Amino acid sequence: MIIAIVVLIWGASVVADSAQFPTQLSEEAYRGATLTFRTGSGFLISIVPIWIAPVLADSVG
């Protein structure tokens, strides 16, 4: 049950962190670099929950 709640919260917050929205506000010359940086940062942040999920699943049961 706890994992389901965490997954729902995580899934809802990831959509709001889409790289395309803040990229539209960047300067046109740097738009590609900004999109690349935001996308790469998103994948990097996603690594932590992927590593933690099995640990939480084992501890919860």
C-alpha positions as CSV (number, residue, x, y, z in Angstrom):
1,M,0.0,0.0,0.0
2,I,2.8,2.4,0.9
3,I,4.6,1.7,-2.4
4,A,1.4,2.4,-4.3
5,I,1.1,5.8,-2.7
6,V,4.7,6.6,-3.3
7,V,4.4,5.6,-7.0
8,L,1.2,7.7,-7.5
9,I,2.9,10.8,-6.0
10,W,6.0,10.2,-8.0
11,G,4.1,9.7,-11.2
12,A,2.0,12.9,-10.7
13,S,5.1,15.0,-9.9
14,V,7.2,13.8,-12.9
15,V,4.6,15.1,-15.4
16,A,4.9,18.6,-13.9
17,D,8.7,18.4,-14.3
18,S,8.6,17.9,-18.1
19,A,11.6,19.4,-19.7
20,Q,9.7,21.0,-22.6
21,F,7.8,23.6,-20.4
22,P,10.8,25.6,-19.0
23,T,12.7,25.2,-22.3
24,Q,10.1,27.4,-24.0
25,L,11.2,30.3,-21.8
26,S,14.9,29.9,-22.6
27,E,16.8,31.9,-25.2
28,E,16.4,30.5,-28.7
29,A,20.1,30.1,-29.2
30,Y,20.4,27.9,-26.1
31,R,17.1,26.0,-26.4
32,G,18.6,22.7,-27.5
33,A,21.2,22.7,-24.7
34,T,18.6,23.6,-22.2
35,L,16.3,20.8,-23.3
36,T,19.3,18.3,-23.2
37,F,20.3,19.5,-19.7
38,R,16.7,19.3,-18.3
39,T,16.1,15.8,-19.8
40,G,19.5,14.5,-18.6
41,S,18.8,15.9,-15.1
42,G,15.4,14.2,-15.1
43,F,16.9,10.8,-15.9
44,L,19.6,11.3,-13.2
45,I,17.0,12.1,-10.6
46,S,15.0,9.0,-11.6
47,I,17.9,6.7,-10.8
48,V,17.5,7.2,-7.0
49,P,13.9,5.9,-6.8
50,I,14.7,3.0,-9.1
51,W,17.5,1.9,-6.7
52,I,15.4,2.6,-3.6
53,A,12.2,0.8,-4.7
54,P,13.5,-2.8,-4.3
55,V,14.8,-1.9,-0.8
56,L,11.5,-0.5,0.2
57,A,9.7,-3.5,-1.2
58,D,11.9,-5.9,0.8
59,S,11.5,-3.9,4.0
60,V,7.7,-3.6,3.7
61,G,7.2,-7.2,2.7
